[in-house]
Amino acid sequence: FEDLEEIIIAVDADSAGIRLRNELINRLGAERCRVVTYGPECKDANEHLCKYGIASLRIAIEQAAEVPLEGIFTATDSVSYTHLTLPTTSRV
């Protein structure tokens, strides 16, 4: 796995799957991992496939979310934080 720039993790959404996902992220590096989220009430890829079809499963995989990195903030985070922390000014 050392030569891969991106790793998509698609595990079951139960407690064992979540533990596996977290361990894989820890071992492979959060900066390279993306995590698949299944449709409502789907615990795994097979349930998503049966309920929503192959096209939807492909979309779920293509839209796998980046793993947030601790201590790293995006521009969106900065805008949200700035909006929350800057005092408002009043015009006189």
N, C-alpha and C positions, 0 to 999 in steps of 0.2 A: 503493500500500500504506500510505500514511501514515495513512489513516483507519481501518485495521483494528486492532482490539484484540488479536486472536489470529490467528496464521498457523500452519496445520498443514503440516509438511513431510513428504512421503512420496516419498522418492527410493530408487533402487536401493541395496542393501546391499553393493555392490562398492566397490573403492577410488575409482573415479570418482564414484560416488554419495555416498560419505562426504565427498569433497572438496567436492562441490557443496553438500551439507548444511551443512558448516562455513562455506562462503562465504555461503550464504543467511542463516545465523544471524548472521554478522558484519555483513552489510549491512542486515538487517531489524531486528536487535536481539534478543538472547537473551530478554529479558523478555517478548516477544510470541510467541515461537516454541514450538511443541510438535512432537515428532518421533515418527513412527509406527514401531513395531517390528513386523516380520512374524513369522509362525510359524516353527518350527524348519525349517531347510533351505530357506527361501524367500528369494530374493534380491530380489524385487520384489513389487509389489501383484498383478500378474497371476499369479505362481506361488502366492501366498497364496490368491487367488480360486479358482484351479483345484484346489488341494489341500484347502482348508478351506471354500470356499463364500462367498457374498455376505454372509451374516449374520456370519460370523467376521471378514471384512474390515471391515465396518462397526464391529464392536467394536474391532478394532485401531486404527481411525481415531479412534473416540470416546475410546479410552484412550491417545491419543498423550501421551507424557511431556513434562513441562516441561523446558526446558533449564536445568541448574543454573547459577546466577549466581555468578561468582567473588566471594568476600568476603561472600556472603549466606548465613546459616545459618538453618535452620528449628528449631522447637522440638524436633523429633525429633533433629536433629543435636546440640542442646545437651544433651539427656538422655544421648545416647550418649557425648558428650565428657565430661560431668560424671561419668558412671559410670566411665569409664576413668581419670580424673585425680584424683578425690577419694580421699584415703586412707580406708581402712576403720577404724572405731573398734572397740575391744574393750570389752566390759562387764566391770567388775570386781565 
